[in-house]
């Protein structure tokens, strides 16, 4: 659908219309096309818009694009549209970063980087533990252990605690970083951990991009820690005292004859946040998708639940798209045994009725807590600057290293966006579904890792 048609039909404001005109084009846009799936009255009344990123993979020498997972959702078209455009900018920033000549990537071993930039100016990659020896020894495991002689590519970030420079391996934080061929006489760069865009955000207001990026970093940490452990996640019972707007929304927009939704609190207390998972269940026996999950995070419980509601409500469409592909059911079942390395197959795997029990084990419907009994909201008025500073303070108080990368390329800045990426080695990375960082010390916060079943999130 042409951007002008969307804008005309739905009365979008001038800012949204301008971004559509500049961002979406099959020839010159960051986004080639947008698609709006037809609504199904069996699911919540949420607008879903998906997009196709421009062929930026060609600049990286790839024949096929990576999986970008670009989508936006909201109660109204403009809300969904602005989300999908922001996500397009975010994904583009990760992919273009490796070809942006204004952003230098230095090659060297850890010792060489410390000799150039000082011990405190380089991330201590030798102290980082992601995967166990057992994981690394598995046939086909996608990453390798770090070696003292590892010749890595490093990017310069800001050390949030000091304001000074901090060099870190590019592969940890930038999805579009592809290891170049090693210099003669040097070993190839080992793949230490797959990068994911979690912890990245784009916005036309810089402080909002920073806040969203840091919220997402914590959300990934908490969601990962919960799923791979026995950490409890009680179902939240909405009430008029704490979540009145959400209750009205559910009464208005939830189709009770086909599905139901429940919310589970995963944690976030130590960060002053509420991290919430939504679980959308089909009421029809044997229907696919049988279940879909989404996440939300905020300083206010009701807002976190609203965000989880939107994302959860959009997930059935992703599962249905996978169902349309021939052989997907057999593929998903086989990959669950051999290893899922993308954020599509896991969503489809848990959409199958046979895996509903696994979701109920991690999100028990019978373990409940009233919304009013949960920790109070940290703030009533959303001041992004105050929330950003408070969350930063809490993360640094844990003794964590927090690095900030500005991924804004010139063409992104010309569109009026800023893109930021936070990275912290002390927080659990939100990673590939079948490859949890089992050796990461942060699992102790959740009682330890207890299994390696693929996580269900997109």
C-alpha positions as CSV (number, residue, x, y, z in Angstrom):
1,X,0.0,0.0,0.0
2,X,1.3,3.4,-0.9
3,X,2.1,5.7,2.0
4,X,0.0,8.5,0.7
5,X,-3.0,6.1,0.6
6,X,-2.5,5.1,4.3
7,X,-2.2,8.8,5.3
8,X,-5.3,9.8,3.4
9,X,-7.5,7.0,4.6
10,X,-6.5,7.2,8.3
11,X,-6.0,10.9,8.7
12,X,-2.4,10.7,9.9
13,X,-0.7,13.9,11.2
14,X,1.8,15.8,9.1
15,X,4.8,14.4,11.0
16,X,3.8,10.8,10.3
17,X,3.0,11.7,6.7
18,X,6.4,13.2,6.2
19,X,8.2,10.2,7.6
20,X,6.2,7.9,5.4
21,X,7.1,9.9,2.4
22,X,10.8,9.9,3.2
23,X,11.2,6.4,4.7
24,X,9.1,4.2,2.5
25,X,10.0,3.6,-1.1
26,X,10.9,0.5,-3.2
27,X,13.8,2.5,-4.7
28,X,15.2,5.0,-2.2
29,X,13.6,4.3,1.2
30,X,15.1,2.6,4.2
31,X,11.8,0.6,4.2
32,X,10.9,-0.9,0.8
33,X,7.3,-1.8,1.5
34,X,4.7,-1.9,4.4
35,X,2.1,-4.6,4.8
36,X,-1.0,-4.5,7.0
37,X,-2.4,-8.0,7.8
38,X,-6.2,-8.2,7.6
39,X,-7.7,-8.2,11.1
40,X,-9.1,-11.5,12.5
41,X,-12.1,-11.0,14.8
42,X,-10.8,-14.0,16.8
43,X,-7.9,-11.9,18.1
44,X,-7.6,-8.6,20.0
45,X,-8.4,-5.4,18.0
46,X,-4.8,-4.4,17.5
47,X,-3.4,-2.8,14.3
48,X,-0.3,-4.7,13.0
49,X,2.1,-3.3,10.4
50,X,5.1,-5.2,9.0
51,X,7.9,-3.9,6.9
52,X,10.6,-5.0,4.5
53,X,14.0,-3.3,5.0
54,X,15.9,-2.1,2.0
55,X,18.6,-4.4,0.6
56,X,21.3,-3.2,2.9
57,X,22.7,-6.7,3.1
58,X,24.1,-6.2,-0.4
59,X,26.5,-3.6,1.1
60,X,27.8,-6.3,3.4
61,X,28.4,-8.8,0.6
62,X,25.5,-11.1,1.6
63,X,23.3,-12.8,-1.0
64,X,20.3,-13.1,1.4
65,X,19.0,-10.6,4.0
66,X,19.2,-11.4,7.7
67,X,16.1,-11.8,9.7
68,X,15.1,-8.3,10.8
69,X,11.8,-8.8,12.6
70,X,10.4,-5.4,11.7
71,X,6.8,-4.8,12.9
72,X,4.7,-2.2,14.7
73,X,1.4,-2.5,16.6
74,X,-1.0,-0.3,18.3
75,X,-4.7,0.5,18.9
76,X,-4.6,3.0,16.0
77,X,-2.9,3.0,12.6
78,X,-0.6,5.9,13.4
79,X,0.6,4.2,16.6
80,X,1.5,1.0,14.7
81,X,3.0,3.0,11.9
82,X,5.3,5.1,14.0
83,X,6.5,1.9,15.7
84,X,7.3,0.1,12.5
85,X,9.2,3.1,11.1
86,X,11.2,3.5,14.3
87,X,12.1,-0.2,14.2
88,X,13.1,0.1,10.6
89,X,15.5,2.9,11.4
90,X,16.9,0.8,14.4
91,X,17.5,-2.3,12.3
92,X,19.0,-0.3,9.5
93,X,21.4,1.4,11.9
94,X,22.7,-2.0,13.1
95,X,23.2,-3.2,9.5
96,X,24.8,-0.1,8.1
97,X,27.2,0.4,11.0
98,X,29.8,-2.0,9.5
99,X,30.0,0.0,6.3
100,X,29.9,3.5,7.9
101,X,33.4,4.9,7.4
102,X,32.8,7.6,10.0
103,X,32.9,4.8,12.6
104,X,36.3,3.2,13.0
105,X,36.7,-0.5,13.9
106,X,40.1,-1.3,15.4
107,X,41.6,-4.8,15.1
108,X,43.7,-6.3,17.8
109,X,44.0,-8.7,20.7
110,X,42.9,-7.7,24.2
111,X,46.5,-7.1,25.1
112,X,47.1,-4.9,22.1
113,X,44.0,-2.9,22.7
114,X,45.0,-2.3,26.4
115,X,48.4,-1.2,25.2
116,X,46.8,1.4,23.0
117,X,43.9,2.6,25.2
118,X,44.8,1.6,28.7
119,X,43.5,-1.2,30.9
120,X,40.4,0.7,31.9
121,X,39.6,1.9,28.4
122,X,38.9,-1.6,27.1
123,X,36.2,-4.1,28.0
124,X,37.6,-7.0,30.0
125,X,36.5,-9.7,27.6
126,X,38.8,-12.2,29.4
127,X,36.6,-12.0,32.4
128,X,33.3,-12.6,30.5
129,X,31.7,-16.1,30.7
130,X,28.8,-16.9,28.4
131,X,28.7,-20.6,27.6
132,X,29.8,-23.7,29.4
133,X,32.5,-26.1,28.2
134,X,29.7,-28.7,27.6
135,X,27.8,-26.2,25.4
136,X,30.9,-25.2,23.4
137,X,31.8,-28.9,22.8
138,X,28.4,-29.7,21.2
139,X,28.6,-30.5,17.4
140,X,27.4,-27.5,15.4
141,X,27.4,-25.1,18.4
142,X,27.4,-21.7,16.7
143,X,30.1,-19.9,18.8
144,X,33.6,-20.5,20.0
145,X,35.4,-19.8,23.3
146,X,37.5,-16.6,23.7
147,X,41.2,-17.0,23.4
148,X,44.0,-14.7,24.6
149,X,45.3,-14.4,21.1
150,X,41.8,-13.6,19.6
151,X,42.1,-11.0,16.9
152,X,38.9,-9.1,17.4
153,X,37.3,-6.0,15.8
154,X,36.6,-3.3,18.5
155,X,34.3,-0.3,18.5
156,X,34.5,2.8,20.6
157,X,31.6,3.3,23.1
158,X,31.1,5.6,26.0
159,X,31.6,4.3,29.5
160,X,28.4,5.6,31.2
161,X,30.0,5.6,34.6
162,X,32.9,7.8,33.7
163,X,32.0,9.5,30.5
164,X,35.2,8.3,29.0
165,X,35.8,6.0,26.0
166,X,35.3,2.2,26.3
167,X,36.4,-0.1,23.5
168,X,34.4,-3.4,23.2
169,X,34.2,-6.2,20.7
170,X,31.9,-5.1,17.8
171,X,30.3,-8.5,17.6
172,X,28.8,-8.2,21.1
173,X,26.7,-5.2,20.3
174,X,26.3,-4.7,16.5
175,X,24.2,-7.2,14.5
176,X,25.5,-6.0,11.2
177,X,29.2,-6.6,12.2
178,X,30.6,-9.3,10.0
179,X,34.0,-10.6,10.8
180,X,36.5,-9.5,8.1
181,X,39.1,-11.8,6.8
182,X,42.1,-12.0,9.2
183,X,45.3,-10.3,8.5
184,X,48.1,-12.6,7.2
185,X,49.6,-14.5,10.0
186,X,46.7,-13.9,12.5
187,X,44.0,-16.2,13.7
188,X,40.4,-15.8,12.5
189,X,38.1,-13.8,14.9
190,X,36.1,-16.3,17.1
191,X,32.4,-15.8,17.4
192,X,32.0,-15.2,21.2
193,X,28.2,-14.6,21.4
194,X,25.6,-13.8,18.8
195,X,24.6,-10.1,18.8
196,X,20.9,-9.2,19.1
197,X,19.4,-5.7,18.7
198,X,17.9,-5.9,22.2
199,X,19.1,-2.8,24.1
200,X,18.7,-0.6,21.0
201,X,16.1,2.1,20.3
202,X,15.4,4.8,17.7
203,X,13.4,8.0,18.4
204,X,13.2,11.6,17.1
205,X,13.7,12.7,20.8
206,X,17.1,11.5,22.0
207,X,16.2,11.1,25.7
208,X,13.3,8.9,24.7
209,X,15.5,6.7,22.5
210,X,18.0,6.4,25.4
211,X,15.3,5.5,27.9
212,X,13.7,2.9,25.6
213,X,17.0,1.3,24.8
214,X,17.9,0.9,28.5
215,X,14.4,-0.3,29.4
216,X,14.8,-3.0,26.7
217,X,18.2,-4.0,27.9
218,X,16.7,-4.7,31.4
219,X,13.7,-6.4,29.9
220,X,15.9,-8.8,28.0
221,X,17.9,-9.6,31.2
222,X,14.8,-10.3,33.3
223,X,13.0,-12.3,30.6
224,X,16.0,-14.5,29.9
225,X,16.7,-15.0,33.6
226,X,13.1,-16.1,34.2
227,X,12.6,-18.4,31.3
228,X,15.7,-20.5,31.8
229,X,15.3,-20.8,35.5
230,X,12.6,-21.8,38.1
231,X,12.1,-18.1,39.0
232,X,8.3,-17.6,39.6
233,X,6.1,-15.4,37.5
234,X,2.7,-14.9,39.1
235,X,-0.3,-14.1,37.0
236,X,-1.4,-10.5,37.6
237,X,-5.1,-10.1,38.4
238,X,-6.1,-6.6,37.1
239,X,-8.2,-4.5,39.3
240,X,-9.9,-1.1,39.2
241,X,-7.5,0.4,41.8
242,X,-4.3,-0.2,39.9
243,X,-5.1,-1.0,36.3
244,X,-8.5,0.7,35.5
245,X,-7.7,1.7,31.9
246,X,-6.3,-1.7,31.0
247,X,-9.4,-3.4,32.4
248,X,-11.6,-1.2,30.2
249,X,-9.4,-1.9,27.2
250,X,-9.7,-5.7,27.7
251,X,-13.5,-5.6,28.2
252,X,-13.8,-3.6,24.9
253,X,-11.3,-5.3,22.6
254,X,-10.8,-8.9,23.8
255,X,-12.9,-11.4,21.7
256,X,-14.0,-13.8,24.6
257,X,-15.3,-16.5,22.2
258,X,-11.9,-17.3,20.7
259,X,-9.1,-16.4,23.0
260,X,-8.1,-15.0,26.4
261,X,-5.1,-13.2,27.7
262,X,-3.3,-13.2,31.0
263,X,-0.3,-11.2,32.3
264,X,2.6,-12.5,34.4
265,X,5.1,-10.4,36.3
266,X,8.6,-11.6,35.6
267,X,10.4,-9.2,37.9
268,X,12.4,-5.9,37.7
269,X,12.2,-4.8,41.3
270,X,15.9,-4.2,41.6
271,X,15.7,-1.8,38.6
272,X,12.6,0.0,39.7
273,X,10.8,-1.5,36.7
274,X,7.9,-3.8,36.0
275,X,8.7,-6.5,33.4
276,X,5.6,-8.2,32.3
277,X,4.8,-11.1,29.9
278,X,1.5,-11.5,28.1
279,X,0.2,-15.0,27.3
280,X,-2.6,-15.1,24.7
281,X,-4.4,-18.5,24.5
282,X,-6.7,-19.9,22.0
283,X,-10.0,-21.3,23.3
284,X,-10.4,-23.6,20.3
285,X,-9.1,-27.1,20.7
286,X,-6.2,-27.8,18.4
287,X,-6.1,-24.4,16.8
288,X,-2.8,-22.9,15.6
289,X,-1.6,-20.6,17.1
290,X,-2.5,-22.2,20.4
291,X,-0.5,-19.6,22.4
292,X,1.5,-16.5,21.8
293,X,3.7,-14.4,24.1
294,X,4.9,-10.8,24.3
295,X,6.8,-8.6,26.7
296,X,6.4,-5.1,28.2
297,X,8.5,-3.0,30.6
298,X,7.9,0.3,32.3
299,X,8.2,2.1,35.6
300,X,4.4,1.9,35.8
301,X,2.7,-1.5,36.0
302,X,-0.3,-0.6,33.9
303,X,1.8,0.8,31.1
304,X,4.0,-2.3,31.2
305,X,0.9,-4.5,30.9
306,X,-0.4,-2.3,28.0
307,X,2.9,-2.8,26.2
308,X,2.8,-6.5,26.8
309,X,-0.8,-6.6,25.5
310,X,0.1,-4.9,22.2
311,X,3.1,-7.1,21.5
312,X,1.3,-10.3,22.6
313,X,-1.7,-9.5,20.4
314,X,0.6,-9.1,17.4
315,X,2.4,-12.4,17.7
316,X,-0.4,-14.7,16.3
317,X,0.1,-13.0,12.9
318,X,3.8,-14.0,13.0
319,X,2.8,-17.5,13.8
320,X,0.2,-17.6,11.0
321,X,2.8,-16.3,8.5
322,X,5.0,-19.2,9.4
323,X,2.1,-21.7,9.2
324,X,1.6,-20.7,5.6
325,X,5.0,-22.0,4.7
326,X,5.1,-25.6,3.6
327,X,6.5,-28.0,6.1
328,X,6.8,-25.5,8.9
329,X,5.3,-27.8,11.6
330,X,7.9,-30.6,10.9
331,X,10.7,-28.0,10.6
332,X,9.8,-26.5,14.0
333,X,9.7,-29.9,15.7
334,X,13.0,-30.9,14.3
335,X,14.7,-27.6,15.1
336,X,13.5,-27.8,18.7
337,X,15.7,-30.9,19.0
338,X,18.7,-29.7,17.0
339,X,18.7,-26.0,18.0
340,X,16.8,-22.8,17.0
341,X,19.0,-19.9,16.0
342,X,16.3,-17.4,14.9
343,X,13.3,-15.6,16.4
344,X,10.7,-17.0,14.0
345,X,10.9,-20.8,14.5
346,X,10.6,-20.5,18.3
347,X,7.4,-18.4,18.1
348,X,5.9,-21.0,15.8
349,X,7.1,-23.9,17.9
350,X,5.1,-22.6,20.9
351,X,2.2,-21.8,18.7
352,X,1.7,-25.6,18.3
353,X,-0.9,-27.0,20.7
354,X,1.4,-29.8,21.9
355,X,3.7,-27.2,23.5
356,X,1.1,-25.3,25.5
357,X,2.0,-27.3,28.6
358,X,5.6,-26.0,28.5
359,X,4.2,-22.4,28.6
360,X,1.9,-23.2,31.5
361,X,4.9,-24.6,33.4
362,X,6.8,-21.4,33.2
363,X,3.7,-19.2,33.5
364,X,1.4,-21.1,35.9
365,X,-2.2,-19.7,35.6
366,X,-2.9,-20.8,39.2
367,X,-0.1,-18.7,40.8
368,X,-1.8,-15.3,41.1
369,X,-1.3,-11.9,42.6
370,X,-3.5,-8.9,42.6
371,X,-2.2,-5.9,40.7
372,X,-2.6,-3.7,43.8
373,X,-0.4,-6.0,45.9
374,X,2.6,-5.6,43.5
375,X,5.4,-3.1,44.2
376,X,4.2,0.5,43.7
377,X,5.0,2.4,40.6
378,X,8.2,4.5,40.8
379,X,6.6,7.5,39.2
380,X,3.2,8.7,38.1
381,X,4.3,11.3,35.5
382,X,6.5,9.9,32.7
383,X,9.6,12.1,32.8
384,X,11.9,10.2,30.4
385,X,15.0,12.1,31.7
386,X,14.3,11.3,35.4
387,X,13.5,7.7,34.6
388,X,16.7,7.3,32.5
389,X,18.9,8.7,35.2
390,X,17.3,6.6,38.0
391,X,17.6,3.4,36.0
392,X,21.2,4.2,35.1
393,X,22.0,4.8,38.8
394,X,20.5,1.5,39.7
395,X,22.4,-0.4,37.1
396,X,25.7,1.2,38.0
397,X,25.0,0.6,41.7
398,X,25.1,-3.1,41.0
399,X,28.7,-2.8,40.0
400,X,27.9,-3.2,36.3
401,X,29.8,-1.8,33.4
402,X,27.4,0.1,31.1
403,X,28.5,1.0,27.6
404,X,26.6,3.4,25.3
405,X,27.0,3.4,21.5
406,X,25.5,6.0,19.2
407,X,24.6,4.2,16.0
408,X,23.1,7.3,14.3
409,X,24.4,7.4,10.7
410,X,24.3,10.6,8.6
411,X,21.2,9.5,6.7
412,X,19.4,8.5,9.9
413,X,20.2,11.9,11.4
414,X,18.9,13.6,8.3
415,X,15.6,11.9,8.9
416,X,15.5,13.4,12.4
417,X,16.2,10.2,14.3
418,X,18.8,9.1,16.9
419,X,19.7,5.5,17.5
420,X,21.4,4.3,20.7
421,X,22.6,1.0,21.9
422,X,23.3,0.1,25.5
423,X,25.5,-2.9,26.4
424,X,26.4,-4.4,29.8
425,X,28.3,-7.6,30.3
426,X,26.9,-8.1,33.7
427,X,23.3,-8.3,32.4
428,X,22.0,-11.5,30.7
429,X,21.9,-11.0,27.0
430,X,18.6,-11.7,25.2
431,X,19.9,-14.3,22.8
432,X,19.1,-17.0,20.3
433,X,16.3,-19.3,21.6
434,X,18.3,-22.6,21.9
435,X,21.6,-21.1,23.0
436,X,21.2,-19.6,26.5
437,X,24.5,-18.2,28.0
438,X,24.5,-21.0,30.6
439,X,27.8,-19.9,32.2
440,X,26.7,-16.3,32.8
441,X,27.0,-15.4,36.5
442,X,23.9,-13.3,36.4
443,X,21.7,-16.4,36.4
444,X,22.4,-16.7,40.1
445,X,20.0,-13.7,40.5
446,X,17.2,-16.0,39.3
447,X,18.3,-19.1,41.3
448,X,20.4,-20.6,38.5
449,X,19.8,-22.0,35.0
450,X,17.7,-25.2,35.1
451,X,17.1,-26.1,31.5
452,X,17.9,-25.0,27.9
453,X,14.6,-25.3,26.2
454,X,14.1,-22.6,23.5
455,X,12.7,-19.3,24.8
456,X,9.3,-18.3,23.2
457,X,9.9,-14.6,22.5
458,X,10.3,-12.7,19.2
